[in-house]
């Protein structure tokens, strides 16, 4: 196999990996939106207790889901652009921190709701 063919094949695999990663971000976003609906609308209806804490956590998961969907596109474009330049696009550390801290905060809020609202 020639070097040019190997480079082209590696680029093709990297583009396919980028596409799979884009879809994984979308799955995460859609999952967070589904959790948003469950936590914010379904659980308060069946729990019979105070609704607002569940609605706040549900809205938080909704915002997180939307952030995943938006960042999926941003990240996909950054990787494609880097590939065209023959470069590598790292995950933005600030985005990773914000998404992680948001997920941790929502996880803690969910655990507290399970413990104290149940």
Secondary structure, 3 states (H helix, E strand, C coil): CCHHHHHHHHHHHHHHHHHHHHHHHHHHHHHHHHHHHHHHHHHHHHHCCCCHHHHHHHHHHHHHHHHHHHHHHHHHHHHHHHHHHCCCCCCCHHHHHHHHHHHHHHHHHHHHHHHHCC
